[in-house]
C-alpha cells in the first residue's frame, strides 16, 4: 500500500498547488472531493467560522490525509463508509460544526476517493463522524504546518521497564508509552479535566480501562466491550505504533519511500526529493520502457521491448513486414508466432501488467491509463480481455460514485421532457 496508494505524482502536484495557496486544486490533485462552498458557509455560520475554516483548508495537505486515513486489510484500501473529524468549530448555536473527511459506502466505492463535508448534525449531506478515528486530536496527520509533531506523537520506543499491566496487551505493537499523554488530551477535549478514565480498544470485544491522572496512567484493567458506557475511547491513531515507524525500524522501507512530510518528521537528517515545494520529482522505481521480455520463438530467444522510452511494446527481433504477414496468416487460421502471441496476450491479460493492476486497485485510474498508453501507444484499441474489462469497470465505478455524490443511484434515471411535436409544413 505504501508503494501504490499515494503515488509520487499525486504528492508532487498537490504540494505545488498547496504551496501556491490553491487548496481546492490540491484537493483535486489528491482525489479529494469538496462538498461545500465557502460562500455558503459564511452565509450559514458567519464570517468568523468561515475564516477559521479557510485557514484550516490552506493548511490541509490532502495527500498527507490520504496517507494516514484509516485503511482495512489485507490490501490496505481506504476504509469504506467512514467519516473522520478533522476539526471542530464553535458556531454559537450549541452544536459544534465538524469538518469531516470520509469515504462513500462500499457499494459505490470508486477510485479510492475521499470527500470533505461540513456540518453540525448528521444528515443526507453530512455523515456522522466515527469517534474511533478522531483526527481533530491528531492534526499532524493532515495539517502540513504541524506534520513535524509526528516524531513525538508516533510513540517513543517502549520504556525499559514495562508497566505492570503490560501482559494484557499481547504481542501487537502498541504505543503504550504515549497513552497517558494522549488520554489527557482526550479528557481535556471532552471537558473532563486532567484526571479520569479512558478506554483503549484492543480488539473486537476486548478493552483496556486506563485510570489517568496528570498525563500518566496510574492503573489499567481489562474489561469487555460496552462495559463502561460514557467513558471516552482513545482514538486509534494514538493506540498503536504507526506503520511507517515499524517499517523503518524493520528496514522494510527507507525514508525516501515515505510521504515527504512523514519522512521529514521521522528521519529529519535524510533528504527527500519532494520536501521542498519546488523540488524535482523523484526517480521512478522502474522507468517505463526499461524492461525487456524474452520469448522462445523460432528456435531462439526473441525480445519484446520498446524502441524508445514510453513507446509501445513491440517484437524487436521481427520486422514490421514479418509481423503483418504473420497476422494475415493468423486471420486465415494459421498458428501465430510465439512473439506475436505474447504481444496479443499482453493486450488482453491484466496479470501481464502488475503495475496497471496495482494502480487500479488503489484508485489511480489516470496512472493506469497512462501506463497502458505507454505500453501500446496512444491510438491503440485494446481487444476484449481482462485488461480492457478492468479499465472499463473503473470508469463505471467512477460513474456510480458521481451519482452517489449527487444524491442519485445507478438505478435512477433522469426523466427527460417529451420532445415538442413539429407542426406539419403548410
KEFI-605168 format. One line per 3 residues: number of its first residue (from 1); their letters; for each residue x, y, z of C-alpha. Coordinates in steps of 0.1 Angstrom, whole numbers, plus 5000, padded with zeros to 4 digits. Last residue first. Example, Ala and Ser with C-alpha at 12.3 -4.5 7.8 and 13.67 -1.06 7.14 Angstrom:
# KEFI-605168
2) sa) 5137/4989/5071 | 5123/4955/5078
//
This chain:
# KEFI-605168
426) xxx) 4518/5241/4552 | 4546/5223/4570 | 4535/5200/4597
423) xxx) 4540/5213/4632 | 4568/5196/4650 | 4558/5180/4682
420) xxx) 4579/5190/4712 | 4602/5163/4726 | 4589/5149/4758
417) xxx) 4607/5161/4789 | 4636/5140/4801 | 4633/5120/4833
414) xxx) 4667/5113/4847 | 4670/5077/4855 | 4676/5061/4889
411) xxx) 4690/5026/4891 | 4726/5039/4893 | 4717/5059/4924
408) xxx) 4712/5096/4927 | 4721/5120/4956 | 4747/5140/4936
405) xxx) 4776/5123/4954 | 4761/5088/4948 | 4758/5095/4910
402) xxx) 4795/5105/4910 | 4804/5073/4928 | 4784/5052/4904
399) xxx) 4801/5069/4874 | 4835/5063/4890 | 4826/5026/4893
396) xxx) 4817/5025/4857 | 4851/5040/4847 | 4870/5015/4868
393) xxx) 4849/4988/4852 | 4860/4999/4817 | 4897/4998/4827
390) xxx) 4893/4963/4843 | 4874/4950/4812 | 4901/4962/4789
387) xxx) 4928/4944/4808 | 4908/4913/4814 | 4900/4908/4777
384) xxx) 4884/4922/4746 | 4909/4939/4723 | 4926/4971/4733
381) xxx) 4924/4999/4708 | 4958/5015/4701 | 4958/5052/4694
378) xxx) 4980/5064/4723 | 5006/5036/4720 | 5006/5001/4734
375) xxx) 5027/5001/4766 | 5029/5038/4772 | 4992/5042/4767
372) xxx) 4986/5013/4791 | 5007/5032/4817 | 4989/5064/4812
369) xxx) 4956/5046/4817 | 4968/5031/4849 | 4981/5064/4862
366) xxx) 4948/5081/4854 | 4929/5053/4871 | 4949/5057/4903
363) xxx) 4923/5041/4926 | 4944/5018/4947 | 4934/4986/4929
360) xxx) 4937/5003/4895 | 4973/5013/4901 | 4981/4978/4914
357) xxx) 4966/4961/4883 | 4984/4985/4860 | 5017/4978/4877
354) xxx) 5011/4941/4876 | 5008/4941/4838 | 5008/4905/4825
351) xxx) 4982/4896/4851 | 4958/4920/4834 | 4958/4899/4803
348) xxx) 4944/4911/4770 | 4970/4933/4752 | 4998/4913/4767
345) xxx) 4983/4881/4753 | 4984/4897/4718 | 5020/4906/4722
342) xxx) 5029/4871/4735 | 5010/4855/4706 | 5030/4877/4682
339) xxx) 5063/4867/4698 | 5052/4830/4698 | 5043/4833/4661
336) xxx) 5006/4827/4655 | 4991/4794/4643 | 4973/4796/4610
333) xxx) 4936/4801/4605 | 4935/4826/4576 | 4934/4855/4601
330) xxx) 4965/4841/4617 | 4982/4840/4583 | 4974/4877/4579
327) xxx) 4989/4885/4613 | 5020/4866/4603 | 5025/4886/4572
324) xxx) 5020/4919/4591 | 5045/4907/4617 | 5071/4898/4591
321) xxx) 5067/4931/4573 | 5071/4950/4605 | 5105/4933/4610
318) xxx) 5109/4908/4638 | 5136/4907/4665 | 5123/4937/4685
315) xxx) 5087/4925/4689 | 5069/4956/4700 | 5056/4972/4732
312) xxx) 5046/5008/4726 | 5069/5038/4733 | 5075/5054/4767
309) xxx) 5112/5053/4763 | 5121/5044/4727 | 5123/5012/4706
306) xxx) 5104/4993/4732 | 5105/4957/4743 | 5098/4921/4734
303) xxx) 5130/4902/4727 | 5135/4869/4710 | 5152/4838/4725
300) xxx) 5159/4814/4696 | 5144/4783/4680 | 5117/4801/4661
297) xxx) 5105/4819/4692 | 5112/4814/4729 | 5103/4848/4744
294) xxx) 5124/4873/4762 | 5108/4904/4779 | 5128/4937/4780
291) xxx) 5121/4963/4808 | 5133/4999/4805 | 5102/5013/4788
288) xxx) 5087/5029/4819 | 5115/5038/4845 | 5113/5014/4874
285) xxx) 5112/5030/4909 | 5106/5063/4893 | 5133/5090/4900
282) xxx) 5118/5115/4923 | 5101/5147/4911 | 5120/5179/4912
279) xxx) 5120/5202/4942 | 5099/5234/4941 | 5077/5225/4970
276) xxx) 5107/5214/4991 | 5103/5180/5008 | 5098/5163/4975
273) xxx) 5132/5148/4967 | 5138/5138/5004 | 5170/5145/5023
270) xxx) 5176/5123/5053 | 5185/5141/5086 | 5149/5146/5095
267) xxx) 5140/5109/5095 | 5107/5106/5113 | 5093/5141/5107
264) xxx) 5109/5149/5074 | 5100/5114/5061 | 5063/5119/5071
261) xxx) 5062/5152/5053 | 5079/5137/5023 | 5055/5107/5021
258) xxx) 5077/5076/5026 | 5098/5058/5001 | 5127/5082/5005
255) xxx) 5128/5073/5042 | 5138/5037/5035 | 5112/5009/5039
252) xxx) 5115/4973/5051 | 5143/4981/5075 | 5124/4968/5105
249) xxx) 5126/5001/5123 | 5115/5020/5092 | 5085/4997/5086
246) xxx) 5075/4999/5123 | 5077/5037/5122 | 5057/5039/5090
243) xxx) 5031/5015/5104 | 5022/5039/5132 | 5027/5024/5167
240) xxx) 4992/5016/5180 | 4967/5033/5203 | 4971/5070/5195
237) xxx) 4958/5070/5159 | 4930/5046/5170 | 4914/5073/5191
234) xxx) 4912/5066/5229 | 4877/5058/5239 | 4856/5081/5261
231) xxx) 4838/5065/5291 | 4800/5070/5288 | 4792/5034/5289
228) xxx) 4818/5012/5306 | 4812/4975/5299 | 4804/4982/5263
225) xxx) 4833/4959/5252 | 4846/4937/5280 | 4871/4949/5306
222) xxx) 4908/4946/5311 | 4921/4969/5339 | 4947/4996/5339
219) xxx) 4963/5017/5367 | 4981/5050/5372 | 4984/5060/5336
216) xxx) 5002/5094/5334 | 4991/5128/5319 | 4982/5144/5352
213) xxx) 4960/5115/5363 | 4947/5086/5341 | 4930/5054/5350
210) xxx) 4930/5033/5319 | 4903/5007/5310 | 4916/4982/5285
207) xxx) 4890/4969/5261 | 4885/4935/5244 | 4855/4927/5222
204) xxx) 4866/4935/5186 | 4902/4941/5196 | 4924/4961/5219
201) xxx) 4903/4993/5221 | 4916/5016/5248 | 4891/5031/5272
198) xxx) 4898/5062/5292 | 4891/5070/5328 | 4896/5104/5346
195) xxx) 4920/5130/5355 | 4933/5162/5338 | 4899/5179/5332
192) xxx) 4867/5162/5318 | 4858/5188/5291 | 4859/5162/5263
189) xxx) 4889/5179/5247 | 4906/5178/5281 | 4899/5141/5285
186) xxx) 4912/5134/5250 | 4945/5153/5255 | 4950/5136/5289
183) xxx) 4945/5102/5272 | 4972/5111/5247 | 4996/5120/5274
180) xxx) 4990/5088/5293 | 4989/5066/5262 | 5022/5077/5249
177) xxx) 5044/5048/5262 | 5015/5025/5254 | 5022/5028/5216
174) xxx) 5010/4993/5210 | 5028/4969/5187 | 5009/4937/5190
171) xxx) 5023/4908/5210 | 4997/4906/5238 | 4985/4938/5256
168) xxx) 4973/4924/5290 | 5009/4914/5299 | 5018/4951/5300
165) xxx) 4996/4957/5330 | 5025/4961/5354 | 5041/4988/5332
162) xxx) 5071/4980/5310 | 5106/4987/5324 | 5129/4998/5296
159) xxx) 5103/5021/5282 | 5089/5012/5247 | 5104/5033/5219
156) xxx) 5088/5067/5215 | 5053/5069/5202 | 5043/5084/5169
153) xxx) 5034/5116/5189 | 5070/5129/5191 | 5080/5123/5155
150) xxx) 5045/5130/5142 | 5047/5166/5156 | 5065/5176/5124
147) xxx) 5033/5174/5105 | 5020/5205/5122 | 5021/5230/5094
144) xxx) 5011/5204/5068 | 4979/5196/5087 | 4967/5161/5079
141) xxx) 4982/5136/5103 | 4997/5163/5125 | 4962/5174/5133
138) xxx) 4958/5144/5157 | 4931/5155/5182 | 4909/5167/5154
135) xxx) 4918/5134/5137 | 4892/5114/5155 | 4892/5078/5142
132) xxx) 4872/5058/5168 | 4847/5087/5171 | 4833/5080/5137
129) xxx) 4817/5112/5125 | 4780/5111/5114 | 4775/5117/5077
126) xxx) 4769/5152/5061 | 4746/5159/5031 | 4718/5135/5039
123) xxx) 4720/5142/5076 | 4743/5141/5106 | 4745/5174/5126
120) xxx) 4767/5204/5127 | 4780/5202/5091 | 4810/5204/5068
117) xxx) 4820/5176/5044 | 4853/5167/5026 | 4852/5137/5004
114) xxx) 4878/5110/4997 | 4883/5089/4966 | 4896/5053/4964
111) xxx) 4888/5053/4927 | 4853/5041/4932 | 4834/5030/4962
108) xxx) 4796/5030/4954 | 4786/4997/4972 | 4815/5000/4997
105) xxx) 4798/5031/5012 | 4814/5065/5005 | 4847/5077/5021
102) xxx) 4854/5104/5046 | 4868/5137/5056 | 4849/5158/5081
99) xxx) 4850/5195/5092 | 4826/5194/5121 | 4804/5223/5134
96) xxx) 4799/5221/5171 | 4763/5225/5182 | 4750/5250/5208
93) xxx) 4743/5275/5181 | 4772/5298/5187 | 4792/5282/5159
90) xxx) 4820/5267/5178 | 4843/5249/5153 | 4856/5213/5152
87) xxx) 4884/5200/5131 | 4894/5169/5111 | 4865/5146/5121
84) xxx) 4866/5113/5103 | 4838/5098/5083 | 4839/5061/5073
81) xxx) 4817/5043/5048 | 4846/5024/5033 | 4880/5021/5050
78) xxx) 4906/5031/5023 | 4923/5000/5009 | 4953/4985/5027
75) xxx) 4953/4952/5008 | 4946/4928/5036 | 4933/4947/5054
72) xxx) 4915/4979/5061 | 4925/5015/5060 | 4921/5046/5082
69) xxx) 4934/5078/5065 | 4972/5084/5071 | 4984/5087/5035
66) xxx) 4952/5101/5022 | 4954/5129/5048 | 4990/5135/5037
63) xxx) 4978/5138/5001 | 4951/5162/5013 | 4977/5185/5029
60) xxx) 4954/5209/5048 | 4970/5241/5059 | 4950/5262/5034
57) xxx) 4919/5243/5044 | 4925/5251/5081 | 4928/5288/5074
54) xxx) 4896/5288/5053 | 4878/5270/5081 | 4889/5296/5106
51) xxx) 4878/5324/5083 | 4844/5308/5076 | 4838/5304/5113
48) xxx) 4844/5341/5119 | 4825/5352/5088 | 4792/5336/5099
45) xxx) 4776/5302/5102 | 4751/5300/5073 | 4761/5328/5050
42) xxx) 4798/5323/5056 | 4795/5285/5049 | 4775/5292/5017
39) xxx) 4803/5315/5005 | 4829/5290/5015 | 4814/5263/4993
36) xxx) 4806/5227/5004 | 4810/5191/4991 | 4847/5191/4984
33) xxx) 4861/5160/4966 | 4895/5146/4974 | 4913/5129/4946
30) xxx) 4948/5142/4957 | 4951/5166/4927 | 4916/5178/4933
27) xxx) 4923/5185/4969 | 4955/5205/4960 | 4935/5225/4935
24) xxx) 4909/5234/4962 | 4938/5244/4985 | 4953/5267/4959
21) xxx) 4976/5288/4981 | 5007/5283/4958 | 5023/5259/4983
18) xxx) 4991/5239/4982 | 4992/5237/4945 | 5028/5226/4944
15) xxx) 5023/5200/4972 | 4992/5185/4955 | 5011/5181/4922
12) xxx) 5041/5165/4939 | 5021/5142/4962 | 4999/5130/4933
9) xxx) 5029/5122/4910 | 5046/5105/4939 | 5017/5080/4941
6) xxx) 4996/5077/4973 | 4982/5041/4973 | 5010/5024/4953
3) xxx) 5042/5019/4973 | 5028/5024/5008 | 5000/5000/5000
//
